[in-house]
Amino acid sequence: MTTRALAVAILAAALAAAAAGAQSLDRTEFRYVRTLAAPAGLVSFEPDGLLFAHARLELADLRILDAEGRQVPWRRAPAEPPPPPREVHVLNRGTRSGRAVALLDLGRAPGVHDRLELDIPEEGFVGRVQVSGSDDRRAFTRLSTTVVYDVAGARRARSTTVVYPPSDFRYLQLTASGIEAIAGAAVTAPAARPELEERPLRSVVVAQEETRTVVTADFDFRRIPVDELRVSAATPLYDRPVLIEGSNDGARWTALARARIFRFPDSLETSIAIAGRHKFLRVTIENADDAPLEAIRLTALARPRTILVSAGYAPPYRVFYGNPALRAPSYDFAEAPAASLDLETAEPGALGAELLNDLYEPPEDERSFVARHPRALQATLAVTAVVLLVGAFLALRRRA
């Protein structure tokens, strides 16, 4: 065999060994295992609360084996990129009776639309924007009223999104109080946003603390993804600032958003965008001199986190997770263009009950004795303190 042929053979053997290593999986490193019942071919399934709670964030330690023990590539189902908001032609703008006004023309084919992003060139404001629609600019139909705000604090809170029921009016008339001018606007169609799914809440607790109302929601599982929180109440008229926080242990809280919740004639339900990955969500409502809101209701919404499992493997599958040290996998399947996946052929799979993995071997604890037994250190310090106190007391008696 020539030197070149030998080098090629060694390289081929190394690549084969690397491929085999990529396919192998040490099952003793995973605390949990479940079945995934699915037909052959491309498969999709929805993660549940147990999977979010016991896997790493973004499911980085999720691994799937087929009936022959081969590692099965997976990826998140690709979402269609939403079209960007479309700039709207402003026919005129100015002030009328102390209010900022603007007339928008969405064009001859406006399509269905339900929200605007306003260009408000100022800071430090809380205002209300009334939206009315028309097809002929002679008669306008009132659609909604929305609060817009820019409030400074520990974290700046700003929202210039105006929402209204879906409509196809060509012209929109805006009348705003609390702001000086509307410089421009961009319109968004409902189809430009992904469908949101409601996250079930195990409990919602409402507590009154002086001039604040604290509403705490419990999802029952840790690290539950939430992208939008809707807050409503039975009180007929209100407009109040809120702080939204998240926690996975109920003790340490992370601020997620500062916003305003409101209700008045023609307004829609307040919806607040957040990036929650928590077991608990806490909403603190500032009541000031008003009475607490009545019958407060929280609705948590999230984009689907659908998982796609590659075709070409033998079901049934087993799903492993619960390894906090494992990095996210890297599969060619995850890099494939969305157009090549033939998503319409994906068949739904069903996760089985979560089980403790019989093969799981906890990693060896390499921490020091003190780090592994903090109470022992505390007890030793307490005993030492007592001994010192007794010694000092006896020394004082001898001197006396």
N, C-alpha and C positions, 0 to 999 in steps of 0.2 A: 504493500500500500504506500502510495506517495505521501510526502509530507502534507501537501494540500488536501488530499483526500482524507487523511487522518484528522486534519483540523476541521474539515467539514463534518466528519462523523462526530467529533467531540462536541462541536457547536450544536448539532442536531440532538445529541443526547442531553445536552444542558437545557435546550429549549423544551424537550419532552419532559425532563424532570421538573422544570419550572411550571409547565402546564399542569402536570400531575399535582404539584404542590398547591397551585391555585385552586384545583378542584377539591383537594382534601380539606377536611374540617374536623377540628378537635372538638368533639361533642361534650367533653368533660368541662369545657369553659363556659357553658351556658346554663343558667339556672332554670329556665323555663322552656317547655316544648309544647307544641300543639299540632294537631293535624290540620291539613288544608284539603278539604274534599273538593275536587275539581276534575273536569274532563281533560283529555289531552288537548294540546294546542295552547294558544294565547289565553291567559287567565287573568281576571281582575278580582280584587277583594278590597273591602273597606276595613282599615284598622279600627279596633274597638278600644274602650276605656282601659282594659287590662293591658293591652299592647302598648298604648301610650304611657301608662303608668310604670311598667316594668322594663321597657326598652329604653335605650338612650334617646336623647333628643334627636329629632329627625329620623328616628329608627336606625341609627348608625350601626347598631349591633345585630340587626335583623339578618338572619341567614336561612336559606331554604334548601332542603335536600329532597331529591326525588326518591322513588321506590328502589332505585339501584344505588343509592348513596351518593349520587353526584350533586354537586352544588349547583343550584338553579339561579341564574341571574334574575334580578328584579329591578324595577325602577318606579318612580312616580309617574302616573299617567300625565302626559303633557297637556297643559291647558292652552287653549287658543289665545294668542296675545290679543288683548282688547284694542280696538282702534282708538287712537288718541282723541281727546275731546276736540270738537270742531269749533274753530273761532266763528263768532257770530257778528254779522254786520250791525253796527250801532247807527241807527238812523238819526237819532238826536239824543242829547243828554243835557242835564242842567239841574236846576232846582225849581220847585213849585211849592209855594206856601211853606217854605222852610224845610222841605224834604228833597232829597236827591231823587231824580227821575231819569229813566232811560227807556228808549223804545228800540227793541231788537227785531231784526228781520232775519228769519232762518232760511229764507229762500223759497223758490217755487216748489221744491220737493223736500220739505223739512223732515219727513219721516216721524217716527214716534220718539219722543224725548221726555225726560222726567227730572232733569236736574241741570243746574248751571254752576259753573265756577266763575265767580265774579272777580274782576280786577278792581280792588279797592285800595287806592294809593295813599293809605294813612295807617297809623298805628294807634293803639290804645282806644278802642271803641267797642261799644255793644249796641247793635242796631237791629232793626226788624225790616225785612224786605218782603213786600207784598208782590205776588206775581199774578198777572191777569193775561188771558190769551184771546186772540182774535184772528179771523181770517180776512177781514176787510178793513181793519183799523177804524171802524165806525162804532161797533158794539164789542165791548170786552167782557169776558167771563172771568170772575175772580177764581183763582186756582188754589193758592195757599199763601201762608205767611211763615217765614223762617227767620230764626235768630242768626245773625252773623256777629263775630266777635274777634277781638285781638286783645288779650289780657296778659299783662306782664306778671311774673311771679318767680318762684323757684324754677319753674319751667314755663316757657312761653306757651300760651294756648291761643291758637288762631284757627278760625273756620270761616271760609267765605263761600261755602257750598249752599246753594238754594235748591230745595227739593219741592216737587209738586206732583200731583197725579199724572200718569202717562197721558200725553196728548199729542196731537199732530197740528196744533195751531202754527201758522206761519209767523205771526207777530206775537211778541211777548212784551208786556208793559211792566216795568219795575218801578215801584215807589218805596223809598227807604227812609226810615227815620234813624237818627243816631249816627249817621255817617255823612260826610261832606259831598262825596261824588262817587259815581260808578264809571270807571274809565273804560271798561270793556267786559266781555263775557265769552265763555266757551260752553257749548252744549254737549251733553252726553246722552246716548241712547241706552235704554235698559239692556239691550243685547250686548253692550260693551262690557258688562260686569258679569262675573261668574255667578251661577246659582248658589245660594248659601243654604246650608242645612242647620236646623236647630239642634243645639246641644242640650240634652236633657239635664235638668238640675235636680239633685236629690233633695235639697232643702234651700229655703231662703229665709233668713232671720232679719227682722227689722228692729233696730234699737234706737232710742232717743237719747242724745247726749247734749244737754243744754240747748244750744241753738242749731244743733246738727242732727241729721238723721243718717244712721249708718246701716246700710243694707249689705248683708254678707250672703253670697251664694256659694253653695258647695256642690261640686260636680261628682263627688264620691271617688274620683280617681285623680292621681297626680298628672301634671303635664298635659292637660287637655287643651288642644289648640282652639282658640277663639279669635275671630277676626273682626267681629262687629258686636256691639252690645246696644240693645234697644231698651230704653227706660221710659216707662209711662206711669201715670197715676190717675186716679179718679177725680182729683181736684180739678175744677173746670178751668182755672186760670193760674198759671205759674211761669216763672222764668228764673232759674236758679243755677249758680255754679256748682259743679261737682268735681270730685277727685275720684279716679278709678285706680285701684291697686290690685295686684295679684300676689298670691302666696301658695306655696306647696306644703307648708307645715303649719300654717295658721299663726306663726309667731313672727317670721320675717316677711315684710311686705315690700313690694317693688311698685313704684308709681308707673302706671301705664298711660294715663291720659288725664288732662284737665280739659273740661268742656262745660257746656251749659245744656240743661234740659229745660224744655218749655212746652207750654200748651196754651193756645188761645184760639179764637175763631179762625177757621180755615187752615190751621197748622196741622202738620203730619207728625207721626210718632218720631221722637228724637232717636237718631241712630248715630253711634259714636264708633269710629274705627279704632281698634286696639290691636296689639300683637301679644295676646295672652297665651301662655303655656303653663297653666296653673291648675291646682285643685280648687282654690278659693278665688273668688272675685269680690272685692269690697268697694261699694259705692258710697262715698260720703257726700251728703247733700247739705249745702249751706242754706239754712232757712232764714237767717237774719231775724227780722221782727215778725215774720209770717208764721202761721201755724204749720206744723208738719204736713207733708203731703199725705193724701188718703189713698189706700189700696195701691201701693207701689208695686209695679210688676217689672221684672227683668226678663229679657229674652236674649240668650247667647246664640250667636250664629257663626258658622265657619265654612270656609271653602272645603269641598271634598278633598280628602287625602288619599285618593284611590291608588292602590298598588297594582302594577302590572307584572305578571310572572311570565318569563320567556317560554315560547313554544319549543318543542323538540326534546322534551323530557318526559319521564314516565311517572304519572300520578299513581297513587295518592302521594301528597307531599307532606313533609314535616317542617314546621317552622320553629326555629331556635332563636332565643333572645335572652337578655339578662346578663350581659357581660360588659360592665362599665368601662373596661380597659380597651375594648376593641374599637378600631377605627372603622370608618365607613368603607364599604366595599367599592371596588372599581371594576365595572363590567362594560364590555363593548356594547352590550344591549342598552345600557343607560345613555350611550352617546348617539344611538341611532336617530336619524331624523324622524320627526313625528309622522311625516307622510309615508314612511316605509313600514310603519307598525301595523297597518290595517286594523285600526282600533275597533271597527264595527264587528270584527269576528271574535272579539274577546268574550269569553264565557265567564259568568260569575262563579267564584269559588266561595266556600263557606268555612270559616275558622271553627275548629272544634274547641272543647273546653281546655282551659289553661291547666297544665300539669307541671309539677316539679320534675325536673330532669333527673332520673335515677342515676345517670352517669356523672352528674355534676360534682366537681371537686373544688371546694373553695380555695382560692389562691392563698399561699402562705403569707401570714402577716409579718412583714419585715420591719414594722415599727419598733421603737425601743420599748423596754418594759414599762417605763413611765407613761409613754404615749398610749400603750395598750391597757394600762391599769391606772387611770387618773385618780380613781377613788382611793387606791392604795397609797398614793402619794399624799393625798389630802389627809388620810388617817394618820400617816407617819408624821406629817407636820403638826397635826393636832396633838398627838402624843408627845412630840418634842416640846411643844409649847407648854403643855401641862407639867412636864418634868422640869422645865426651866422655872415655871412659876412656883412649883413646890420647893425647888432648890433655893430660889430667892427668898421664899417665906421662911425656911429653916435657917438660912443665913442671918436674916433679920432677928430671929428669936435668939440665936447664939449671942449676937451683939447686945441684945437687950439684957 
